[in-house]
Amino acid sequence: MAEQEQVLAGGQLKVLHGKAGWLFLHNDSNAVVRQHAGERLFAPGSLDLWRRTLDMRASCRVRRIAYVKMIAPDTHAIYPEYLPESLVPARVRPIHQLIDHLQARSGIPLVYPLAELQAAKSRGLVGHQTDSHWSSFGAFVGYQALMQALGAVLPILAEDHVEFSNRTGVGDLGAKLFEQAMGAYSHCSVKRPRARLVWSNGVPNRGNIALWESRDASLPTGLLCSDSYGYHLQPFLAESFGRMMAVHSPLMELEFIERYRPAVVINLLAERFILVVPDDLRGEGALMLVRRKRPEAAAPWSAAIPGIPEGALS
C-alpha cells in the first residue's frame, strides 16, 4: 500500500514510511530528509547571518528583557531508530553547524533539547507516530529545558504538576495518506492550572495571536514567538508567567515588544526551518500579516483584551 500511495502521489507524497508504524515528514520545501541525510547544509554566509540576527535579538537585554532561542528537534532526530533503512542520519546536519558556529563566535545560548527528549522516551512518547510535531509530553520536556536555560527566577512545572495519558489519533502526516493512519502519542496536561487562555484572534497558522493570564499577577510578562510547535508549549509556559502573549511568527516581533513590554522574549523554531534566517527588520510582522489575511479584523483587538492599552494591537 505504501508504494502504491507514493506512485499515486507522483512521488511527492509528504510522508516517509518508517518502521513500526512511524511516519516522517518528507518532500517538504525545507528538504528535511536531505537535511538529516547531510545532503542539505547551510549556504555560505547563512551561519554568520544567524549570529548577527541572534546578537541583535539579544540586545534587548540592555532594556532588561531576557531572551532565549529554542530549536525544536525534528522527529527524525528524536526517533532515528524508526527511520527506514534508506535514510541514514548524517553525523553533521545544519543544526550541528549552527550550534558549533554560535559556540565559537557568539555568547547567545541556543536551546536544542534533543538529549532531554531522547532521555524522556523511556517515560512516554515525546513524538506522535503519525504527526510531524512533538506530542504535548514532548512539549513539556522542551518547556522544562527552556525554563532551565532561561535562568530567571520563575516557577517551573515539575512532573508531579502534570498528568499523563497514552492516546491514539490521526496526526498531520497520517491525514495525508489515502487511507488515514492512526498513531500513538503521550498526552500531558497541567493538573491544576493557574493560567487560562483569555483571548485569541482566531487566525489560523501564522498570524495567530493568543493571550494567557495566570491567577498570580505578580509574575512577569512573557512573549512567545513561535511556529506551530508553540501550540503544545503554550499551556505549560503560561504557568510560569503572570501574562503571556503567544504569536505564531518566526520573527522577533518588535512591534509586540514595544507595545506589550514583556520581561521575557522566547523564540521557538522547528529544526527543519533553520536554513532560512528570519528577517526581523524587513519581514512581514504578525500584525501586518493579519491585517492582510483578515481585513475584517481591523478593529482594535485590544478592546477585547483586559489590561492592554486601547489600540495597542490594532
C-alpha positions in Angstrom: 0.0 0.0 0.0 2.8 2.4 0.9 4.4 2.0 -2.6 1.1 2.5 -4.3 0.5 5.7 -2.3 3.8 7.1 -3.4 3.2 6.3 -7.1 -0.3 7.8 -7.0 1.0 11.0 -5.5 3.6 11.3 -8.3 6.5 10.6 -5.9 5.7 13.8 -3.9 3.7 12.5 -1.0 4.9 14.4 2.0 5.3 11.2 4.1 8.2 8.9 4.6 7.1 5.5 5.9 9.3 4.3 8.8 9.4 1.3 11.0 6.7 0.1 13.4 4.0 2.5 12.0 6.1 5.7 12.3 5.7 8.4 9.7 8.1 11.1 9.0 7.8 14.4 7.0 9.3 14.2 3.5 9.3 16.1 0.2 8.7 19.4 2.1 10.0 22.8 0.9 12.8 22.6 3.6 14.1 19.3 2.3 14.0 17.9 5.8 15.0 14.4 4.8 18.0 15.7 2.8 19.0 17.8 5.9 19.1 14.6 8.0 21.0 12.8 5.3 23.6 15.5 5.4 22.9 16.5 1.8 21.4 19.9 2.5 23.6 22.2 4.6 23.8 25.9 5.2 24.7 28.2 2.3 27.8 30.3 2.7 27.2 33.3 4.9 24.0 32.0 6.4 25.6 30.9 9.6 27.0 34.3 10.3 23.7 35.9 9.3 22.1 33.7 12.1 24.8 35.0 14.5 24.1 38.6 13.7 20.4 38.1 13.9 20.6 36.5 17.4 23.1 39.1 18.6 20.6 41.8 17.5 17.7 39.9 19.3 19.7 39.5 22.5 20.4 43.3 22.5 17.0 43.6 24.1 18.8 42.7 27.3 20.0 46.3 27.6 16.3 47.0 28.2 16.3 44.4 30.9 14.4 42.0 28.7 15.6 38.4 29.0 15.9 36.5 25.6 16.2 32.8 24.7 16.1 31.0 21.4 15.0 27.3 21.2 15.1 24.9 18.2 12.6 22.1 18.4 14.2 18.9 17.2 12.7 17.1 14.2 11.1 13.7 14.9 13.8 12.3 12.5 16.4 13.2 15.1 14.4 12.1 18.2 13.4 8.7 16.8 16.2 7.7 14.4 15.6 4.0 15.3 12.3 4.2 13.4 13.7 5.7 10.2 13.6 3.5 7.2 16.8 1.8 6.2 17.0 4.1 3.2 17.7 7.1 5.4 21.0 7.0 7.4 21.3 10.0 9.7 24.4 12.1 8.9 27.0 12.9 11.5 26.8 16.6 10.6 23.5 18.3 9.9 22.5 22.0 9.7 21.7 22.1 13.4 25.2 20.9 14.3 26.7 23.6 12.0 24.6 26.3 13.7 25.4 25.2 17.3 29.1 25.0 16.5 29.2 28.4 14.8 27.4 30.1 17.7 29.5 28.4 20.4 32.7 29.7 18.6 31.5 33.2 17.7 28.7 34.2 20.0 27.6 34.1 23.6 23.9 33.7 22.7 22.6 30.4 24.2 20.7 28.1 21.8 18.4 25.6 23.4 18.2 22.4 21.4 16.6 19.8 23.8 17.4 16.7 21.8 19.2 14.9 24.7 16.3 15.7 27.1 13.7 14.4 24.6 15.6 11.2 23.9 16.1 10.6 27.7 12.4 11.1 28.2 11.5 8.4 25.6 11.6 5.8 28.4 8.7 7.5 30.2 6.4 8.1 27.2 6.1 9.1 23.6 7.6 12.6 23.1 6.6 12.4 19.5 3.4 11.3 17.7 3.7 8.3 15.4 1.8 9.9 12.6 2.5 13.6 13.2 5.4 15.9 12.3 5.3 17.7 15.7 6.3 16.7 19.2 3.5 15.5 21.5 2.3 17.5 24.4 4.6 15.4 26.6 7.5 16.3 24.3 6.5 19.9 24.6 6.5 19.6 28.4 10.1 18.2 28.2 11.0 21.1 25.9 9.4 23.6 28.3 11.5 22.3 31.3 14.7 22.6 29.2 13.7 26.1 28.1 13.0 27.3 31.6 16.2 25.9 33.0 18.2 27.7 30.2 16.4 30.9 30.8 17.8 31.0 34.3 15.3 33.6 35.5 13.6 33.3 38.9 10.3 31.9 37.6 8.2 29.0 38.8 8.8 25.8 36.7 6.4 23.0 36.5 7.7 19.7 37.8 6.4 16.2 36.7 4.1 16.0 39.7 2.3 19.1 38.5 1.2 17.4 35.3 -0.7 14.2 34.4 0.0 11.8 31.5 -2.2 9.5 29.4 -1.4 7.4 26.3 -3.7 8.1 23.4 -4.1 7.5 19.6 -5.1 9.9 16.9 -4.6 10.9 13.3 -1.7 13.3 13.0 -1.0 15.7 10.2 1.1 13.1 8.4 -1.5 10.3 8.9 -4.1 12.6 7.4 -2.0 13.0 4.2 -2.4 9.3 3.3 -5.2 8.0 1.1 -6.1 5.8 4.0 -5.7 7.9 7.1 -3.3 6.4 9.6 -3.8 6.5 13.4 -0.7 6.8 15.6 0.2 6.6 19.3 1.3 9.5 21.4 1.6 10.6 25.1 -0.7 13.4 26.2 0.4 15.7 29.0 -1.6 18.4 30.8 -1.4 20.6 33.9 -3.3 19.1 36.8 -4.4 22.3 38.4 -3.7 25.1 36.0 -3.4 28.7 37.3 -3.3 30.1 33.8 -6.0 30.2 31.2 -6.4 31.3 27.6 -8.4 34.6 27.8 -8.3 35.7 24.2 -7.3 34.7 20.7 -7.7 36.4 17.3 -8.7 33.1 15.8 -6.4 33.5 12.8 -5.2 30.0 11.6 -1.5 29.3 11.5 0.9 32.2 11.0 -0.6 35.4 12.4 -2.4 33.7 15.3 -2.2 35.7 18.5 -3.3 34.4 21.9 -3.2 35.9 25.4 -2.8 33.7 28.5 -3.3 35.0 32.1 -2.4 33.5 35.4 -4.1 33.9 38.8 -0.7 35.0 40.0 -0.4 38.6 38.7 2.9 39.2 40.5 4.7 37.1 37.9 6.4 38.8 34.9 5.0 39.1 31.4 6.3 36.9 28.6 6.2 36.9 24.8 6.4 33.7 22.8 7.1 34.0 19.1 7.0 30.5 17.5 5.8 28.3 14.7 3.3 25.5 15.1 5.4 23.8 17.7 4.4 26.5 20.1 0.8 25.4 20.5 1.6 22.4 22.7 4.1 24.6 24.6 1.7 27.4 25.5 -0.3 25.8 28.3 3.0 24.9 30.2 4.8 28.2 29.5 1.8 30.2 30.6 2.1 28.7 34.1 5.4 30.4 34.6 4.2 34.0 33.8 1.5 36.3 35.1 0.6 37.2 31.5 1.9 35.6 28.3 1.3 36.7 24.7 1.9 34.0 22.1 2.4 34.9 18.4 2.6 32.5 15.6 5.6 34.1 13.8 9.3 33.2 13.1 10.3 36.8 13.7 11.4 38.7 16.8 8.1 40.6 16.9 9.5 44.1 17.6 6.1 45.7 17.4 4.8 43.5 20.2 7.9 44.2 22.3 7.3 47.9 22.0 3.6 47.8 22.8 3.4 44.8 25.1 6.6 45.4 27.1 7.4 41.8 28.1 10.1 40.9 30.7 11.0 37.7 28.7 11.0 37.0 25.0 11.2 33.5 23.7 11.7 32.5 20.0 10.9 28.9 19.1 11.6 27.4 15.7 11.3 23.9 14.3 14.7 22.4 13.3 13.7 21.9 9.7 13.2 25.7 9.3 16.6 26.8 10.3 18.1 27.0 6.8 16.1 30.2 6.3 17.2 33.0 8.6 14.2 35.3 9.6 14.5 38.9 8.7 13.2 40.7 11.8 13.5 44.2 10.3 12.0 43.7 6.8 9.9 40.5 7.3 6.1 40.8 7.5 5.2 41.0 11.1 2.2 39.3 12.6 0.0 42.4 12.9 0.7 43.4 9.3 0.0 39.8 8.1 -3.3 39.6 10.0 -4.4 42.9 8.6 -3.8 41.4 5.1 -5.2 38.0 5.8 -8.3 39.2 7.7 -9.1 42.8 6.8 -12.4 42.4 8.6 -10.4 42.1 11.9 -9.1 45.7 11.5 -11.0 46.7 14.7 -8.8 47.4 17.7 -8.4 43.9 19.2 -7.0 45.5 22.4 -10.6 46.4 23.4 -11.3 42.7 23.9 -8.1 42.1 25.9 -8.1 43.1 29.6 -5.2 45.3 30.5 -3.9 46.0 27.1 -4.0 49.7 26.2 -6.7 50.7 23.8 -5.5 50.5 20.2 -2.2 48.8 21.2 -2.8 45.8 18.9 -4.9 47.5 16.2 
